[in-house]
Amino acid sequence: MTRKLGLQEILGNSFSYEMSNIYTSMPAVVVGVDNSSMRVDVQPAVNMRNEEGTEDTPRPNILNVPLQLPISDLGGVSFPISAGCPVLLVWSMRGLDKWKRGNGLPESPTDLRRFDIRDCIALPSVYPQGMSKNSPQSRTNDHSPNDVVLVHNLGSGSEVEVRLKPDGNVEINSPNKVIVNCTDAEVNASSSMKIETSDMTINSSSFIVNTGTYAISATGTATQTGTFSHNGLMNITGDINLNGKSVDEHRHGGVLSGGSDTQPFNA
């Protein structure tokens, strides 16, 4: 005996059927990238399933999806996207065909479709549990989820980052070179400044140091070329070699009466 469906069941089934073709948001995986136009081809990451739950069918790829990075006309952050990266697809309530080819200003849709599979944008940085990129295990450098970090080459030997710590400290970590290009550079350290390096070179047409006191300690030979001018008292402990001659071993000859030809220069 076949049971007759009531009006409420019929309406409910009809609503469920129609909603099955309405797209709102869904995770996906990038399968192709066009960096010049900021477009990606994606594979939705949630398969279709029949009503009996006995069969899963992968959803078709969606092509030419606009990729949205946190960047505006004036500034922002850009980062690479490659095949295999997860994204979140967000669907539009109207067709995006003309908007994709436009300049961002209002456009009229080409038809009356709504929440169609063709009309989505892709947002990066969406990961399932166990794949979080904020986990210390996913990083090469020491990482705390409480830090604010701008990072590249995650988990590789060339991982590089700018790290803002909760206590206000700032760290720059690079396995290679850090380059700063500018017209004028100024560092204001109200307490102290320390540089530790195995080799240091300063190329400058002029070099001025204004300080109350300074000390230079060299375990090897300190060499200076060019003219050296000093005003004020200079205290030197140890010998001085002047043109290859020791000042401590230098002796004056032909001194005035009462002097000595054997009197050292610095006596």
C-alpha positions in Angstrom: 0.0 0.0 0.0 1.5 3.3 -1.0 1.3 6.1 1.6 -0.1 9.4 0.3 2.0 12.4 1.1 0.4 15.4 2.8 0.7 18.9 1.6 3.3 19.8 4.2 5.5 16.9 3.1 5.2 17.8 -0.5 6.1 21.4 0.1 9.0 20.4 2.3 10.4 18.0 -0.3 10.0 20.6 -3.0 11.9 23.2 -0.8 14.7 20.7 -0.1 15.0 19.9 -3.8 15.3 23.5 -4.7 17.7 24.3 -1.9 20.0 21.5 -3.2 20.8 23.6 -6.2 21.5 26.8 -4.1 25.2 27.5 -3.4 26.2 29.7 -0.5 29.7 28.8 0.7 31.9 25.7 0.5 35.6 24.8 1.0 37.5 24.0 -2.2 41.0 23.1 -3.5 42.9 25.2 -6.1 43.7 23.2 -9.2 45.0 26.0 -11.5 46.2 29.6 -11.0 46.4 32.6 -13.3 48.4 35.1 -11.3 48.2 37.8 -14.0 44.4 38.1 -13.6 44.1 36.9 -10.0 41.9 34.0 -11.1 41.9 30.3 -10.0 40.3 27.1 -11.1 39.0 25.1 -8.1 37.6 21.7 -7.2 34.9 21.9 -4.5 36.0 19.8 -1.5 32.6 18.5 -0.5 31.2 15.8 -2.8 27.6 15.4 -3.9 25.7 12.5 -2.3 22.5 10.8 -3.4 19.4 10.7 -1.2 20.0 7.1 -0.2 23.6 8.0 0.9 25.0 5.2 -1.1 27.0 7.1 -3.7 29.3 10.1 -3.6 30.1 12.1 -6.7 32.8 14.7 -6.9 31.6 18.1 -7.9 32.8 19.5 -11.3 35.7 22.0 -11.3 34.7 25.7 -11.4 36.9 27.7 -13.7 37.9 31.4 -13.7 37.1 32.1 -10.1 38.2 35.6 -8.9 40.8 35.2 -6.1 40.5 37.8 -3.3 43.6 38.7 -1.3 43.7 41.2 1.6 44.8 44.1 -0.7 43.2 47.3 -1.9 44.0 50.0 -4.5 46.3 51.6 -2.0 48.0 48.8 -0.1 47.7 45.4 1.5 49.4 42.0 1.7 49.9 39.7 -1.3 51.1 36.1 -1.1 51.5 33.2 -3.6 48.7 30.7 -4.2 49.5 27.4 -5.9 47.6 24.2 -6.9 46.7 22.3 -3.8 46.0 25.3 -1.6 42.6 25.3 0.1 40.2 28.2 -0.3 36.7 29.1 0.7 34.2 29.7 -2.1 31.5 32.3 -1.4 28.6 32.5 -3.9 26.9 35.6 -5.2 23.1 36.0 -5.1 23.3 37.2 -8.8 25.4 36.4 -11.8 29.0 37.7 -11.9 29.8 37.4 -15.6 29.9 41.1 -16.3 31.4 42.1 -13.0 34.3 39.7 -13.6 35.1 41.6 -16.8 34.4 45.1 -15.4 36.3 47.6 -13.2 34.6 46.9 -9.9 31.7 49.4 -10.4 28.0 48.3 -10.5 27.1 46.1 -13.4 23.8 44.5 -14.5 23.7 40.7 -14.5 23.2 39.0 -17.8 20.3 36.8 -16.6 18.2 36.1 -13.5 20.1 33.2 -12.0 20.8 33.2 -8.3 23.4 31.4 -6.2 24.6 29.6 -9.2 27.6 27.3 -9.1 29.4 29.6 -11.7 29.1 32.8 -9.5 31.6 32.5 -6.7 34.8 34.2 -5.4 37.7 32.4 -3.6 39.1 33.4 -0.2 42.4 31.8 0.8 43.6 30.7 4.3 40.9 28.2 5.0 42.1 24.9 6.5 40.5 21.8 8.1 41.5 20.6 11.5 44.9 19.1 11.7 46.3 21.4 8.9 46.4 24.7 10.8 49.2 26.9 9.7 49.2 28.6 13.1 50.4 25.4 14.7 54.1 25.5 15.9 54.6 22.1 14.2 53.9 23.7 10.8 56.8 26.2 11.2 60.5 26.0 10.8 61.2 29.0 13.2 60.1 28.9 16.8 56.4 30.0 16.7 53.8 31.1 19.2 50.1 31.3 18.2 50.0 34.5 20.3 52.4 36.3 17.9 51.3 38.4 14.9 53.5 37.1 12.0 54.1 38.0 8.4 55.7 34.8 7.0 56.8 33.3 3.7 58.0 29.8 2.7 56.2 28.1 5.6 57.9 25.0 7.0 60.9 25.2 4.6 64.6 25.9 5.1 64.0 29.3 3.7 61.2 30.3 6.0 61.4 34.1 6.6 59.2 36.2 8.8 58.5 39.5 10.6 57.2 38.7 14.1 55.3 41.0 16.5 55.4 39.7 20.1 52.7 40.3 22.7 55.3 42.1 24.9 55.9 44.7 22.1 59.1 43.2 20.8 59.7 42.9 17.0 61.7 40.1 15.4 62.9 39.7 11.8 64.1 36.1 11.1 65.7 35.3 7.8 68.1 32.4 6.9 69.6 34.6 4.2 69.9 38.4 3.6 67.9 41.3 4.9 68.0 44.4 2.6 66.7 47.8 3.4 66.5 50.3 0.5 65.7 53.9 1.3 66.8 57.5 0.9 67.4 58.3 4.6 67.5 55.8 7.5 67.2 56.6 11.2 67.2 54.3 14.2 66.2 55.8 17.6 67.1 53.5 20.5 66.5 55.3 23.8 68.4 52.7 25.9 71.0 50.7 23.9 71.9 49.2 20.6 74.0 46.1 19.9 75.3 44.6 16.7 76.8 41.1 16.6 78.4 39.9 13.3 81.5 38.2 12.1 82.2 40.9 9.5 81.0 44.5 9.1 81.6 47.0 6.3 80.5 50.6 6.2 80.8 52.5 2.9 80.2 56.3 3.3 81.6 59.5 1.9 81.6 60.9 5.5 81.2 59.3 8.9 80.5 61.3 12.1 80.2 59.9 15.6 78.9 62.1 18.4 79.3 60.4 21.8 80.3 61.1 25.3 82.8 58.3 25.5 83.7 55.4 23.3 86.0 52.3 23.5 87.4 50.2 20.8 88.8 46.8 21.6 90.6 44.9 18.8 92.1 41.4 19.3 93.9 41.8 16.0 95.4 44.7 14.1 93.4 47.9 13.8 94.3 49.6 10.5 93.4 53.1 9.3 94.3 54.8 6.0 93.9 58.5 5.1 94.3 61.6 7.2 93.4 61.3 10.9 92.7 64.5 12.9 92.1 64.6 16.6 91.3 67.5 18.8 91.6 67.2 22.6 93.4 64.9 25.0 94.3 61.4 23.8 95.4 58.8 26.4 97.2 55.8 24.9 98.4 52.8 26.9 100.9 50.7 25.1 103.4 51.3 22.3 102.9 53.2 19.0 104.6 52.2 15.8 105.2 55.3 13.7 106.2 54.5 10.1 107.4 51.2 11.3 109.3 52.6 14.3 108.4 52.0 17.9 107.7 55.1 19.9 108.7 53.4 23.1 112.1 52.4 21.7 112.8 55.8 20.0 115.7 57.9 21.3 116.4 61.6 20.9 119.9 62.8 19.7 121.4 66.3 20.0 119.2 67.4 22.8 119.9 70.5 24.9 122.4 70.5 27.8 121.2 68.5 30.7 119.4 66.1 28.4 120.3 62.6 27.4 120.7 60.9 24.0 119.3 57.8 25.6 116.1 59.4 27.0 113.0 57.7 25.5 110.6 59.8 23.5 107.8 59.2 25.9 109.8 59.5 29.1 
